[in-house]
């Protein structure tokens, strides 16, 4: 219940960023939402309707490639965001396009960051990037940057290059806020100390396409035998891993820290 409430709150922030700051000045957002804004500006149909329609095939793909839980959490976000975009009026809170790009980008980033923290993905390009990253050596962050670059290009070609630069600024600020709220880095190392190592290992290998290194240890205070699982993962995978670990061992110790550099293959298991 708490997760759904936070996802809805995050979706509301994103809708406010769109309808009160970005859309009035034809500034696009990142991802599928940016495409929805573009189509909403070029046609008489509502941005919220386009956001829902464009996400449906991606959600179906995500169900088969990423699993039921992530898809259901994402569906809550997509539906609530589409409703908010449809219900909220498109009005400008300022006549300054620079302020709109800044506040729209920041508010949108906060909203998406909250959504990702509690549901792992906000739909659209996030799902596509996660699927591609599992079958290649490209990081999710790099894939999202490339796909969002296409949105900026279309913005410049269809509207004008001033708008494209404001779009680029908004997308950059959105990404920075997502990183601040969710995690600060794309690649993280997770250390899991548990007495249920084998059960956790099996489920992780079914759900998370990353390598796992396991070592034996024991508690310094209890002298109890434990297993230490180490994984290098993307920020999008940490929530799912925590849920898997807690389902088997409520007392497991999980340490997550920044991975500055990787020398070697970082791909699916």
N, C-alpha and C positions, 0 to 999 in steps of 0.2 A: 504493500500500500504506500509506504514512504517513497519507494522508488518511483511509482507512477505519479505521485504528487510532485516530486522534484522534476520529473520529465515534463509534466504539464506546465510547471512554472518556467522552466527553461524555454519551452516552446512559445510561451507568451512573450518572453523577453525578445526572442528572435522576431516574432510577428510585429512587435512594437518598433524594433529596429528597422524592419522593412517598410512598414506602412507610414511611419512618422518621420523617417529620416532618409532612407535610400530611394524608395520608389518615386516620391515627389520630384526628385532631381534626376531620375533615370539612371541612378547609380546601381550597378548590379552587385549581387552578393556572390559568395563562392558556391561551388557545387551545383546540384540540380535546382536548388532554390534560386540561384542566379539565372539559370535558364528559364525558370518559371516567371521570374520578374521580367525578363526580356520578352517572352511570349505575351505576358500580360500587357506590356507597353505597346506591343505591335498589333494586338488583336483586341476585340471588345470583351474577351473572356477574362474572368478574374484570376489573379495570381494564385490564390489558394486552390482553385480547381486544377490548374496546370501542375501545381506542386504535388497534388494527390495522384493525378493521372500518370505523371512521369515516374513516380516512385513505385507504382504497382508492379510493373515488370521487373524492376530491380529487387523489390521485396521477394517476389517469387524466386528469382535467381538466388537471393541470399538464403532463402529457406532451405534450398537443396545444397548449397555450398558451405554455409556457415552454421546451420542448425536452427532448431525451433525457437530456443530461448532468445537468442540475439534478434531474430526476426520479429518475434512478438513485442519485445521491448522497443524495437525500432518502429513498428507499426503504431504504437501508442504515440510516439513523437510525431510521425508523419501525419496522422489523422488530426491530432490536436493542433499542430501548426497550420495545417490547411484550413481548419475551422476558424482559427484566430485570424488568419490572413483574409478570410472571406467576411468575417463579422466586423473587424476593426476598420474604420474609415481610413482612406488615404489622405492624410493631411500633413502639411509641413509645420514643424514646431519652430523652425527658424528659416530666414530667407538667405542664409549663408551656406553655400554648397560645401565649403571646406568643413564647417562645423558638422554638417549632416553626414559627410563621409567619415569623419572621425568618430562621432557618437554612434552612428549606425554600425560601424565596424566593431567598436568596443562592445556595445550592447549585444550585437549579434554573437560575438565571440564568447561573451559571458553566458548567454543562453545555450549555445551549442556546447560549451565546456561543461555546463551543469548536466545537460542531456547525456553527453558522452561519459561523464563520471558515474552516472547511475544506470545507463542502458547500453554502453559500449559503442553504439553508433547512432548517428542522427539520420541515417539513410542516404540515398543518392550516391554521390561519388565515394563516400566512406566505404560503402559495401563493395563497390566495384574495385576500389584500391586494395581492400583487404583480400579479396578473391585473387586478384592478379599477383599480389605480393606472396601469396602462398604457393604459387606455381612459377615463381621467378626469383631473381636476386634483387629486384627493385624494392626499395623501402616504401612503406605506405606514404610517408611524408613526401618523397620525391614524386610519386605517382599523382598525389593530390596537387602538388605544385604545377605539374605539367598540364593536368586537366583544367585547373583554374586559369592557367595562362591562355588557354583557348577561349575562355569566357571574356577575358580582357581584350583579346584580339577582335572578337566579334563585336564587343562594345565599341571599339574604335572604328570599325568598319561601318557599323549600322548607324551609330549616333555621331560622335566626333571624338578626337583623340584626347581632348580635355576631360571628357566624361570617362574615357578609358583609364586615364591616369588617376582620377578620383576613385574609380572602381578598384584599381590596383592598390591604392592606399587603404581602402576599406577592407579588401581581402587580406592584406598584410596585417592590419590591426586585429581582424577577426582571428587569424591564425595565432598571433601572439597571445591573445586572451585565452584561447583554447589551451595553449601550452601551459599558461600560468595556472589555470584552474584544474585541468586534468592531470597532466604531469609535465615537467619542464623539458623532457627530452623524448625523442622518438624511440630510441632503443634503451632498454633497462635490463639490469640483471636481477633476477629473483632467486633468493636463497630460501629454501623451505626446510625447516628442521621438524621432523615428525616421527612418530612411532608407526605410522601407517604408510610407509614409503611405497610398498609394492602396489597397494590398491590405488594410491594417488598416481603413481607412474602409469599404470594401465589406462586410467581414465584421461590423463593428460595427453597421452599418445593418440587417443581416439579423437580428442577435441582440439588440441593445440598442435599445429604443425611446426614444432621446434624441437631441437635436440635437447636431451636431458642428461646431465652428468650426475651420478649418484655416488656418494661416499658414506662410509659408516662412521658413526661417532657415538658419544655417550654424554649424558647430562652431567655437568660438573658438580651439581648439588645432589641429584638423585642417583647418579651413577647408572641411570637407565639407558639401555641400548636405543639408539636413534639412527635414522637415515637422513642425510643431507642432500636435497635435490637442488641442482643449480641449472637455471635456464636463462638465456638471453632472448628477450621478447620485445614486441612493439608495445607502445603505450595502450593500444587498443585491446590488447589481450590480457592485461593485468587483472581486470575485474573478473573475467571468466575463470582465470586460474585461481584467484582467491576463493571464488564460490566452490570450485571443485575441491580445493584443499579443505575448506571448512565443512563440506558435506561428509568428509571422512574423518577429520580430526579437528575438533573445535579448539584444542589446546596447541595446535601447531604454531611454530614461530616463523613468521614470514618477514624477510628483510629485502626491501627493494631499493636499489641504488643506481645512480647514473652510470651508463656505459659510454665512455668517452670515445673509444675506438675499437673496431673489430678487425682482426687480421685473420681471414679464413671465411669459409662459406657461411652465410646467414640466410638459410632458406628452409623449406619445409623438411620435416623429419623423414 
